């Protein structure tokens, strides 16, 4: 795999980001092209899923894996998991090129890192895929229950987003009651589907959009009253919940937001760091994505440490308390939610004897 000779000069691979290791992986026989990024092992082995996606080019894939792995460090630190952050991406359309041979090849590359990186499921991969990767490495989590894993992490990820939304609603409107609140869920795949279930159960008025017609058909068949739209980001909603790919909040989209709260499962929701200031200028409360979507990581960490699913679920519900702490700091110290969350991460890293 060829990539830019200026990788160390990239904004996502600069000194302040401090990625420890980036590995470019290629297996001619299976067709595997992948990148594994280890952001930090300061608090423990790096943990992060394998994303399988048809990136338009290798540079885009590199940018994504660098940003995602950094987010995993923050996600693990703020959840108090004693783990570091890493991520891997496989380049290609999983519907076309995913094979057991390719997944096994990826597992061999993961294994070559000797436990510095533990993989799990992500966009384009499943617990069944982790079973296959696990044929070649023990450094894999989120396998099926039949293979000793904790299974699909989407339900607990959605649970964490849901409790984050409740905490944000309490901060903005003085009540966590979602009855009659309009919520736009962007992406109804693994996590979005479960979030729709939780939101409708709480009495919210839910609208959804997705590029996958099959996912929308599932929503239509299972949830009466949910509205399907072409777009929800600029729809008349109270809460915008991005649950697809990242960077939907950008210079063009933020001025069109009607939502008072942005809280969803997507990683890297802000196209660049300045976007949060644009949100603040418009009085929009953003819950940092790596806080809200930490439920899946908590489940996988629990699998590694052999805690029960009930114990993991209780820790996921407590994400709401973390959101309350963050939003409380924003009011008391007149800072952004992103800065408040970063401060908490820094405090925990320093307490562990390591800065970032």
Secondary structure, 3 states (H helix, E strand, C coil): CCCCCCHHHCHHHCCCCCCCEEEEEEECCCCEEEEEEEEECCCCCEECCEEEECCCCHHHHHHHHHHHHHHHHHHHHHCCCCCEEEEEEEECCHHHHCCHHHHHHHHHHHHCCCCCEEECCCCCCCHHHHHHHCCCCCCECCCCHHHCCCCCCHHHHHHHHHHHHHHHHHHHHCCCCCCCCEEEEECCCHHHHHHHHHHHHCCCEEEEECCCHHHHHHHHHHCCCCEECCCCCCCCCCEEEECCCCCCECCCCHHHCCCCEECCCCCCCECCCCHHHHHHHCCCEECCHHHHCCHHHHHHHHHHHCCCHHHHHHHHHCHHHHHHHHHHHHHHHCCCHHHHHHHHHHHHHHHCCCCC
